Amino acid sequence: MESDVGRTHSGLIGAFGQVLVNDGRVPRELGRLLNRAHEVRQIADYTGVSVEPADASLLALQRLLSKRFGEIPAGVAEQISKASAEQIEGWLDQVLEASSLESLFGNIH
């Protein structure tokens, strides 16, 4: 049977998980996010439901923050809800290396 790695999104994502995530070269949470992004794409492609990129980014950021740091404080949730798409993307780029919520969002009291 011929490999799906180069032919399908599912094959490529599966190989990404087996080679990079399972070997520890890429954080597991990043692998989960890639799988979730693929699920969202499948929903949009096959059900006709529209998924805005900004909405997907916001959900990904919220999920990563809660997985990494626990419950998201109200002050951080408010900052996120008022943020531009560019700011959300910036936080997504930084969240895996951030040492704390404060390092991403400043004073959150």
C-alpha positions in Angstrom: 0.0 0.0 0.0 1.3 3.4 -1.0 2.0 5.9 1.8 -0.3 8.9 2.3 2.4 11.1 3.7 2.9 13.2 0.6 -0.6 12.9 -0.8 -3.0 13.9 1.9 -3.2 16.4 4.8 -4.1 13.5 7.1 -1.0 11.6 6.0 1.3 14.6 6.5 -0.2 15.4 9.9 0.2 11.8 11.0 3.8 11.7 10.0 4.4 15.0 11.7 3.1 13.5 14.9 5.1 10.3 14.6 8.4 11.8 13.6 8.5 15.2 15.3 6.1 15.1 18.2 6.7 11.5 19.4 10.5 12.1 19.2 10.2 15.2 21.4 11.4 17.6 18.8 8.1 19.5 18.8 5.9 20.1 21.9 2.9 17.7 22.2 0.6 20.7 22.5 1.7 22.0 19.1 0.9 18.6 17.7 -2.6 18.8 19.3 -3.1 22.2 17.8 -2.2 21.0 14.4 -4.7 18.2 14.7 -7.3 20.6 15.9 -6.6 23.0 13.0 -7.1 20.0 10.6 -10.4 19.2 12.3 -11.6 22.8 11.9 -10.5 22.7 8.2 -12.4 19.4 7.7 -15.5 20.9 9.3 -15.3 24.0 7.0 -14.6 21.9 3.9 -17.2 19.2 4.3 -20.1 20.9 6.2 -20.0 24.3 4.7 -19.7 25.9 8.1 -17.5 29.0 7.9 -14.6 29.3 10.3 -12.9 32.7 10.4 -9.1 32.5 10.9 -9.3 35.1 13.7 -11.8 32.9 15.6 -9.6 29.8 15.2 -6.6 31.8 16.4 -8.5 33.1 19.4 -9.7 29.6 20.4 -6.2 28.2 19.9 -4.7 30.9 22.1 -7.2 30.4 24.9 -6.7 26.6 24.8 -2.9 26.9 24.9 -3.0 29.4 27.7 -5.3 27.3 29.8 -3.3 24.1 29.2 0.0 25.8 29.9 -0.9 28.1 32.8 -4.3 26.8 34.2 -7.3 29.0 34.5 -7.1 32.3 32.6 -7.6 35.3 34.9 -10.4 37.7 34.0 -7.8 40.5 33.2 -6.1 38.3 30.6 -9.4 37.2 29.2 -10.4 40.8 28.8 -7.1 41.7 27.1 -7.6 38.8 24.7 -11.2 39.7 23.9 -10.2 43.3 23.0 -7.0 42.3 21.0 -6.5 42.7 17.3 -5.9 39.6 15.1 -2.2 40.6 14.9 -1.8 40.8 18.7 -3.4 37.3 19.1 -1.0 35.9 16.5 1.9 37.5 18.3 0.8 35.9 21.6 0.4 32.5 19.8 4.0 32.8 18.6 5.2 33.4 22.1 3.0 31.2 24.3 5.1 28.0 24.1 8.2 29.8 25.3 6.6 32.1 27.8 7.6 31.6 31.5 4.4 33.1 32.9 1.2 34.9 31.9 2.8 38.1 33.2 5.6 37.7 30.6 3.0 37.7 27.9 0.4 40.1 29.2 2.2 42.3 31.7 0.7 43.1 35.1 -2.5 41.1 35.3 -3.9 42.1 38.6 
